[in-house]
Amino acid sequence: MPIGNKLYFASDFHLGVPDHASSREREDRIVRWLDFIKTDAAEIYLMGDIFDFWFEYASVVPKGFIRLQGKLAELADSSIKITFFKGNHDMWMFDYFKKELNIEIVSDELILERNGKKFYLHHGDGLGSGDRGYKFLKSFFRSRFCQWLFARIHPNLGVGIAKKWSIESRIVNNKKEVFKGEEQEWLVAYSKEILKYNYYDYLIFGHRHLPLDIQIDHKSRYINLGEWINYNSYAVFDGAKLQLTYWK
């Protein structure tokens, strides 16, 4: 990696909720952050739930978020590599961002090695033991049959259903996330489990909505990226070390 070029990681923008005005303000904030990092970014990883809902019909995509898409197009055209992860809110991404913006889409985990450091990346939903109900729903929602079925619904109705579903989201209801203790954090437990079989310097997730930086052993670190309604948190790797930080 060239000296001065950095890797940036962020997740859980949840654009689209809780209302248009606050979502637009958040979008402007995110665009300013992207403007700030573009001077030294080599790669940007947007790790799921960028949109609170996203579904690509054959010839229709959700209305809005055009400033973010324009900024991403600008960065991609300037040779900054951008990677999107499917989250549990925007899992119905197909090929629109790849074709229009040259952005790679990742469905599950991604393993990277940069400057001798090894990264394990995943949005974070449906991992570890338990939560069988959600895991079943996730497998169904990701099935071709479910996607085909939803595509038969008119976009006005489909997006309306999705917005009603979002009302129950913990981030929309501003539920305050609290640290449960290392032993009770399921993504920490999951990280410890996979480290039994493979070594990673950094295990980076979203989904939890709480910025966390936990040293798992003398070498490996668990990072949760938090979210952009309350924290504006992200991580940056400068080629030597990774830091969890905040945009102000």
Secondary structure, DSSP 8 states (H G I E B T S, - for coil): --TT-EEEEE----BT-S-HHHHHHHHHHHHHHHHHHTTTEEEEEE-S-SBS--B--SS---S--HHHHHHHHHHHHTT-EEEEE--SSS-B--SHHHHHH--EEESS-EEEEETTEEEEEE--TT-SS--HHHHHHHHHHTSHHHHHHHHTS-HHHHHHHHHHHHTT-TTTTT-------GGG-HHHHHHHHHTTTS--SEEEE-SS-SEEEEE-SSS-EEEEE--TTTT-EEEEE-SS-EEEEE--
